[in-house]
Amino acid sequence: MSKAKPQITCHVKTYRQSKGWSQSELADKIGVKRQAIYDIESGRYLPNTAVALQLARNFGCSVENLFVDDSVRAKEPVVMVEKNNSQRISAARIRGQLVGFPLDGTGDMVNILTSADAIVSKNGDLAELLCPPAYLDRTILLMGCDPAFDILSAHVARIAPDSRIHCRFATSHLALKRLGQGYTHIAGTHLHNSDNNESNVSKASEALAGANGVVVGFSFMEEGLIVARGNPLKIKGIHDLVRTDVRFVNRDAGAALRVLLDDLLQKAGIPVTAVNGYERLAYSHTQGARMVNFNLADAALGLRVIANAFNMDFVTLDAVRCDLVIPSDMMELATVKVVLDVLQSRAFRKELMSIPGYETAMTGKVIAKV
């Protein structure tokens, strides 16, 4: 049986354009004619080893990133953290282990179709990669629920096109749990301080279970009640949640916003049974906003940024700091280093400050070493 002819996909043009170089400029850098670059990018010419290595050096990547054999797709063992009926997964390599999450479901930060990294086998133990293996080496997984994580991801991609952050929605408690299990590189958490201790720091220490890590400030954001435009029921705070004409929607157990509500109700002497809709749940900020938008509820726990995105009004209850928890061994990853650089950048902070409900006084600062 004859061996299948390799089907090589060339990514030289993508890398060249990300650098802002013309074909002539790239040709000068590696010592070939411009026509050679044209032929390589068009698939007419597969370069020899010396030229391929020169290209990789100039782009700061591996040869495997530039020339991918599509006739053979690698399969490797995968640990599926969550499961549903979908075979399309996003993947990241964490401490040498391929970790997968289903793409269809509530975990992605946005409700759109996202391109998969791999197709998982029906029994869930093998993943057929749809991307170069080296691509996953530059991918980090960030779990949490701050909507601005996607903005962080975009800024990282702009300055390091071969780096990627995959943002996956999770409550603060679940994000920290996954971090402790080794199923994410970074956890985002915005827990409220119920005493003199920093809850983000203490819970990060518990999640890491004796391992070292760093807690880095990400944002301050306003939390409260999302209400209809114009606030027709004149809702001013939690005391209005006991009104029979106010239909409330709570967040699920483990969400930091629910902990905030419980603390405020307790301080106000309001039993949870008095709240009209305490047991009615939304499982994300956007789900709660949609319920109010579709007149299925009158007030939902959420963030000012989400209320603004839906052109709705907002009643502030508190402001909280969102932090990134990063294990020490992850600090050496190339993409994590880019993340830390972006947090210090003027462009990222300026964009974050332009979003209603955000503040950047602690962005990029080391809150604690745990």
Secondary structure, 3 states (H helix, E strand, C coil): CCCCCCCEEECHHHHHHHHCCCHHHHHHHHCCCHHHHHHHHHCCCCCCHHHHHHHHHHHCCCHHHHEEECCCCCEEECEECCCCCCCEEEEEEECCEEEEEECCCCCECCCCCCCCCEEECCCCCEEEECCCHHHHHCEEEEEECCCCHHHHHHHHHHHCCCCEEEEEECCHHHHHHHHHHCCCCEEEECCCCCCCCCHHHHHHHHHHCCCCEEEEEEEEEEEEEEECCCCCCCCCCHHHHHCCCCCEEEECCCCHHHHHHHHHHHHHCCCHHHCCCCCCEECCHHHHHHHHHCCCCCEEEEEHHHHHHCCCEEEEEEEEEEEEEEEHHHHHCHHHHHHHHHHCCHHHHHHHHCCCCEECCCCCCEEEEC
